[in-house]
Amino acid sequence: MYPFSFTKVTDTRGALAAGRRGGRYIAGGTTLVDLMRETVERPETLVDISALPLRDITVTERGGLRIGALVRMAEAAAHPKVRALYPVVSQALELSASAQLRNMATIGGNIMQRTRCTYFRDVTAACNKREPGSGCAALEGFNRTHAILGTSKSCVATHPSDVAVAFAALDARVHLLGPEGRRSLAFADFLLEPGNTPNREQALHTGELITAVEIPALPRPLRSGYLKVRDRQSYEFALTSAAVALHIRGGVIREANVAAGGVGTVPWKLPVVESALIGERPSDRLWAKAAKHAADGARPLEHNRFKTELLKRTVERQLRIVGGSK
């Protein structure tokens, strides 16, 4: 690990001042510290923001949900409002990591975490995300766990967050505070596909701080859930996953929110699947028909071709679980 300085702040003004000078924000440290140990990340200054007042979970005036950036994953998963209003979020959090990590990691840190691509974490391997212009070893290497959606010639690494898939499905917004003031971004615009600049992963300005993630009010009744397929049941990242939320009234699907994880360079929203569901009556035939579109646009690699069919089956299964089987 390379030398670095450490400072602790107690208010957002101090945090922004340190961030403007190039400091890296840290709270639970469950990702950044690991990357520093492996010398993948070499920040000169760490800014401890764990004392900032960003730990509230509140229901908004319109009936949505606002989760503070420093809420621990375990706290969010267990919160009665989260469990009651958006079970898909609780389930995604509980399937994300070990209990020890969930007790430390924060919501803001979770959506900021970097890929688990082995080539990214191996400083001897070519990686455009870690060192722009060096190449992508995964393209010709062992790429079984890599992305099939949103890839580019520069990067095929997946985004590892489970709860980010739920946020993407629910059309959440990320609230930010920076030297130039407050702003918010649609979750789909916050995390960036790699394109030609895979080293730029979020649409953050210098020194900006995540303050909260807000889920909009969705029509009720709402059924939702998260399904994760992985190589083993205990603490493993997704081969594929599906976050589904359905508003069914009068026996007809009025609104559908569907996203996939483990297969995209970012959490992957599935608008074609959503469109195929709206206005239809729940049935096994409908789930199968809609799920056929889950992998539209996929570009599998040599070792992860299985993900195309696995994604379709995962989405279909979760639609059956959430929407009911007839």
Order of alpha helices (4+ residues) and beta strands (2+ residues): beta-alpha-beta-alpha-beta-beta-beta-alpha-alpha-alpha-alpha-alpha-alpha-alpha-beta-beta-alpha-beta-beta-beta-beta-beta-alpha-alpha-alpha
